[in-house]
Amino acid sequence: MNEIVILETAKGYSLEADLKLLEDTLKLEIENARAVKPTPENEKLCVKEITKLRKTFNDYSEKLASAEQPYVDSLEVAVKPIVTLLNEFGKQIKDYQSEVLNVKKQSRADKAKEIYSKVLGSLLQDGSLDGEAPKFEEVYLPSYYNLTNEALEAVLKENIQNSLKRQKAVGKVATFVFEGEKIAQAEKLFAEHGWVKDKDFKEEIL
């Protein structure tokens, strides 16, 4: 296998390697591998050829990395002070970005309260507000800050209506039989609908 050596010159770095020989070697290996036609009968043989090709690829990659390493190490030492400064600068950018995002979320939440009141008024006017209106904090999530006013209005309306539906379900009794993995689905169902287990609720493992 060709040796790979990197030389430092007055003009920079140069690669001491017979590139033409390397190119011919790699070309020959891939041609030899492709001589084995991919067919169901040749599958195992093809896998062996691929393994050989990957070994050649990895061997040359390791040789290149080994040749680069002395220069990489010295370069890392030289640029470390700048890297440290940039890392700290990047951290400060993230901190500032978080502050700006928090302000944006708070501002959006304040606007969302106005939209929430508008939705409640609309539901009250058309007679859809059947029950105790949920609190703003129960239907608004901080992750909604990027929604447009129209999208936010639709989400709040849906959340309010779902809350009213859960209120209507209070006191109603239903019987379910869940087995095996479906027990986890049952727990999820209870959580999604805000259902609670009645005092006589019994869990039985069948």
FIGUTI-922169 format. One record per residue (C-alpha): chain; y, x, z; residue in one letter; residue number from 0. Coordinates in nm, 2 decimals. Example, Ala and Ser with C-alpha at 12.3 -4.5 7.8 and 13.67 -1.06 7.14 Angstrom:
<nulos>
nuvo / y / x / z / kolvex / numar
A / -0.45 / 1.23 / 0.78 / A / 0
A / -0.11 / 1.37 / 0.71 / S / 1
</nulos>
This chain:
<nulos>
nuvo / y / x / z / kolvex / numar
A / 0.00 / 0.00 / 0.00 / M / 0
A / 0.35 / 0.13 / -0.08 / N / 1
A / 0.56 / 0.26 / 0.20 / E / 2
A / 0.90 / 0.10 / 0.25 / I / 3
A / 1.18 / 0.33 / 0.38 / V / 4
A / 1.55 / 0.25 / 0.42 / I / 5
A / 1.78 / 0.55 / 0.38 / L / 6
A / 2.14 / 0.57 / 0.50 / E / 7
A / 2.37 / 0.72 / 0.24 / T / 8
A / 2.74 / 0.78 / 0.21 / A / 9
A / 2.77 / 0.45 / 0.01 / K / 10
A / 2.56 / 0.25 / 0.25 / G / 11
A / 2.19 / 0.19 / 0.25 / Y / 12
A / 1.93 / 0.24 / -0.02 / S / 13
A / 1.57 / 0.13 / -0.04 / L / 14
A / 1.32 / 0.41 / -0.10 / E / 15
A / 1.03 / 0.23 / -0.26 / A / 16
A / 0.87 / 0.20 / -0.60 / D / 17
A / 0.98 / -0.15 / -0.68 / L / 18
A / 0.81 / -0.16 / -1.02 / K / 19
A / 0.48 / -0.06 / -0.86 / L / 20
A / 0.52 / -0.32 / -0.59 / L / 21
A / 0.61 / -0.59 / -0.85 / E / 22
A / 0.30 / -0.50 / -1.06 / D / 23
A / 0.08 / -0.50 / -0.75 / T / 24
A / 0.19 / -0.84 / -0.64 / L / 25
A / 0.17 / -0.98 / -0.99 / K / 26
A / -0.19 / -0.86 / -1.02 / L / 27
A / -0.29 / -1.01 / -0.69 / E / 28
A / -0.15 / -1.35 / -0.78 / I / 29
A / -0.31 / -1.34 / -1.12 / E / 30
A / -0.65 / -1.24 / -0.97 / N / 31
A / -0.62 / -1.53 / -0.73 / A / 32
A / -0.53 / -1.78 / -1.00 / R / 33
A / -0.83 / -1.67 / -1.20 / A / 34
A / -1.03 / -1.88 / -0.95 / V / 35
A / -0.96 / -2.23 / -1.08 / K / 36
A / -0.88 / -2.49 / -0.81 / P / 37
A / -1.17 / -2.73 / -0.83 / T / 38
A / -1.37 / -2.91 / -0.57 / P / 39
A / -1.66 / -2.67 / -0.62 / E / 40
A / -1.43 / -2.36 / -0.58 / N / 41
A / -1.24 / -2.50 / -0.28 / E / 42
A / -1.38 / -2.24 / -0.03 / K / 43
A / -1.33 / -1.95 / -0.27 / L / 44
A / -0.97 / -2.06 / -0.33 / C / 45
A / -0.91 / -2.07 / 0.04 / V / 46
A / -1.04 / -1.71 / 0.07 / K / 47
A / -0.80 / -1.60 / -0.21 / E / 48
A / -0.51 / -1.77 / -0.04 / I / 49
A / -0.60 / -1.59 / 0.28 / T / 50
A / -0.60 / -1.26 / 0.10 / K / 51
A / -0.26 / -1.34 / -0.06 / L / 52
A / -0.11 / -1.43 / 0.27 / R / 53
A / -0.24 / -1.10 / 0.42 / K / 54
A / -0.07 / -0.90 / 0.15 / T / 55
A / 0.26 / -1.10 / 0.20 / F / 56
A / 0.24 / -1.05 / 0.58 / N / 57
A / 0.16 / -0.68 / 0.55 / D / 58
A / 0.46 / -0.61 / 0.33 / Y / 59
A / 0.69 / -0.83 / 0.54 / S / 60
A / 0.58 / -0.63 / 0.85 / E / 61
A / 0.65 / -0.30 / 0.67 / K / 62
A / 1.00 / -0.42 / 0.57 / L / 63
A / 1.07 / -0.54 / 0.92 / A / 64
A / 0.95 / -0.21 / 1.06 / S / 65
A / 1.18 / -0.02 / 0.82 / A / 66
A / 1.48 / -0.24 / 0.91 / E / 67
A / 1.43 / -0.23 / 1.29 / Q / 68
A / 1.61 / 0.10 / 1.37 / P / 69
A / 1.92 / -0.02 / 1.19 / Y / 70
A / 1.89 / -0.37 / 1.33 / V / 71
A / 1.88 / -0.23 / 1.69 / D / 72
A / 2.18 / 0.00 / 1.64 / S / 73
A / 2.37 / -0.27 / 1.47 / L / 74
A / 2.30 / -0.52 / 1.75 / E / 75
A / 2.43 / -0.27 / 2.00 / V / 76
A / 2.74 / -0.21 / 1.80 / A / 77
A / 2.83 / -0.58 / 1.75 / V / 78
A / 2.72 / -0.70 / 2.10 / K / 79
A / 3.08 / -0.71 / 2.24 / P / 80
A / 3.19 / -0.94 / 1.95 / I / 81
A / 2.88 / -1.15 / 1.98 / V / 82
A / 2.95 / -1.20 / 2.36 / T / 83
A / 3.31 / -1.30 / 2.29 / L / 84
A / 3.21 / -1.54 / 2.02 / L / 85
A / 2.94 / -1.70 / 2.23 / N / 86
A / 3.19 / -1.76 / 2.51 / E / 87
A / 3.44 / -1.89 / 2.26 / F / 88
A / 3.17 / -2.13 / 2.13 / G / 89
A / 3.10 / -2.25 / 2.48 / K / 90
A / 3.47 / -2.32 / 2.54 / Q / 91
A / 3.48 / -2.52 / 2.21 / I / 92
A / 3.18 / -2.73 / 2.32 / K / 93
A / 3.35 / -2.79 / 2.66 / D / 94
A / 3.67 / -2.90 / 2.50 / Y / 95
A / 3.48 / -3.11 / 2.25 / Q / 96
A / 3.30 / -3.29 / 2.54 / S / 97
A / 3.63 / -3.36 / 2.71 / E / 98
A / 3.77 / -3.51 / 2.38 / V / 99
A / 3.45 / -3.71 / 2.33 / L / 100
A / 3.47 / -3.85 / 2.69 / N / 101
A / 3.83 / -3.96 / 2.63 / V / 102
A / 3.73 / -4.12 / 2.30 / K / 103
A / 3.44 / -4.30 / 2.47 / K / 104
A / 3.67 / -4.43 / 2.75 / Q / 105
A / 3.93 / -4.54 / 2.50 / S / 106
A / 3.66 / -4.72 / 2.29 / R / 107
A / 3.53 / -4.89 / 2.61 / A / 108
A / 3.87 / -5.02 / 2.69 / D / 109
A / 3.90 / -5.16 / 2.34 / K / 110
A / 3.55 / -5.30 / 2.36 / A / 111
A / 3.65 / -5.50 / 2.67 / K / 112
A / 3.90 / -5.68 / 2.45 / E / 113
A / 3.64 / -5.75 / 2.19 / I / 114
A / 3.40 / -5.87 / 2.47 / Y / 115
A / 3.66 / -6.12 / 2.59 / S / 116
A / 3.71 / -6.24 / 2.23 / K / 117
A / 3.33 / -6.29 / 2.19 / V / 118
A / 3.31 / -6.48 / 2.52 / L / 119
A / 3.60 / -6.70 / 2.41 / G / 120
A / 3.43 / -6.77 / 2.08 / S / 121
A / 3.10 / -6.86 / 2.25 / L / 122
A / 3.28 / -7.08 / 2.50 / L / 123
A / 3.47 / -7.26 / 2.23 / Q / 124
A / 3.16 / -7.34 / 2.02 / D / 125
A / 2.96 / -7.44 / 2.32 / G / 126
A / 2.71 / -7.15 / 2.30 / S / 127
A / 2.80 / -7.01 / 2.64 / L / 128
A / 2.53 / -7.19 / 2.82 / D / 129
A / 2.49 / -7.01 / 3.15 / G / 130
A / 2.66 / -6.74 / 3.35 / E / 131
A / 2.83 / -6.48 / 3.12 / A / 132
A / 2.69 / -6.13 / 3.17 / P / 133
A / 2.93 / -5.86 / 3.29 / K / 134
A / 3.08 / -5.62 / 3.04 / F / 135
A / 2.88 / -5.33 / 3.18 / E / 136
A / 2.56 / -5.53 / 3.12 / E / 137
A / 2.61 / -5.57 / 2.75 / V / 138
A / 2.81 / -5.25 / 2.65 / Y / 139
A / 2.66 / -4.90 / 2.62 / L / 140
A / 2.86 / -4.58 / 2.59 / P / 141
A / 2.67 / -4.50 / 2.27 / S / 142
A / 2.85 / -4.79 / 2.10 / Y / 143
A / 3.17 / -4.59 / 2.08 / Y / 144
A / 3.13 / -4.50 / 1.71 / N / 145
A / 3.08 / -4.86 / 1.60 / L / 146
A / 3.34 / -5.04 / 1.39 / T / 147
A / 3.51 / -5.33 / 1.55 / N / 148
A / 3.31 / -5.57 / 1.34 / E / 149
A / 2.98 / -5.40 / 1.42 / A / 150
A / 3.07 / -5.38 / 1.79 / L / 151
A / 3.16 / -5.75 / 1.80 / E / 152
A / 2.82 / -5.84 / 1.65 / A / 153
A / 2.63 / -5.62 / 1.89 / V / 154
A / 2.81 / -5.76 / 2.20 / L / 155
A / 2.75 / -6.11 / 2.08 / K / 156
A / 2.38 / -6.04 / 2.03 / E / 157
A / 2.36 / -5.88 / 2.38 / N / 158
A / 2.54 / -6.17 / 2.55 / I / 159
A / 2.32 / -6.42 / 2.38 / Q / 160
A / 2.00 / -6.23 / 2.48 / N / 161
A / 2.13 / -6.22 / 2.83 / S / 162
A / 2.18 / -6.60 / 2.83 / L / 163
A / 1.83 / -6.65 / 2.69 / K / 164
A / 1.68 / -6.44 / 2.98 / R / 165
A / 1.87 / -6.66 / 3.23 / Q / 166
A / 1.71 / -6.97 / 3.08 / K / 167
A / 1.37 / -6.81 / 3.12 / A / 168
A / 1.41 / -6.77 / 3.49 / V / 169
A / 1.17 / -6.99 / 3.68 / G / 170
A / 0.95 / -7.05 / 3.38 / K / 171
A / 0.58 / -6.95 / 3.41 / V / 172
A / 0.36 / -6.81 / 3.15 / A / 173
A / 0.01 / -6.68 / 3.16 / T / 174
A / -0.10 / -6.36 / 2.98 / F / 175
A / -0.42 / -6.18 / 2.95 / V / 176
A / -0.39 / -5.81 / 2.86 / F / 177
A / -0.67 / -5.56 / 2.83 / E / 178
A / -0.69 / -5.18 / 2.80 / G / 179
A / -0.40 / -5.02 / 2.62 / E / 180
A / -0.23 / -5.36 / 2.60 / K / 181
A / -0.14 / -5.34 / 2.97 / I / 182
A / 0.14 / -5.09 / 2.87 / A / 183
A / 0.26 / -5.33 / 2.61 / Q / 184
A / 0.28 / -5.60 / 2.87 / A / 185
A / 0.49 / -5.39 / 3.10 / E / 186
A / 0.73 / -5.32 / 2.80 / K / 187
A / 0.74 / -5.70 / 2.73 / L / 188
A / 0.84 / -5.77 / 3.08 / F / 189
A / 1.11 / -5.50 / 3.07 / A / 190
A / 1.26 / -5.61 / 2.74 / E / 191
A / 1.29 / -5.98 / 2.84 / H / 192
A / 1.39 / -5.92 / 3.20 / G / 193
A / 1.09 / -6.11 / 3.32 / W / 194
A / 0.98 / -6.06 / 3.68 / V / 195
A / 0.63 / -6.10 / 3.83 / K / 196
A / 0.60 / -6.40 / 4.05 / D / 197
A / 0.49 / -6.35 / 4.42 / K / 198
A / 0.14 / -6.48 / 4.33 / D / 199
A / 0.11 / -6.24 / 4.04 / F / 200
A / -0.22 / -6.07 / 4.04 / K / 201
A / -0.33 / -5.77 / 3.84 / E / 202
A / -0.70 / -5.75 / 3.77 / E / 203
A / -0.88 / -5.47 / 3.59 / I / 204
A / -1.15 / -5.62 / 3.38 / L / 205
</nulos>
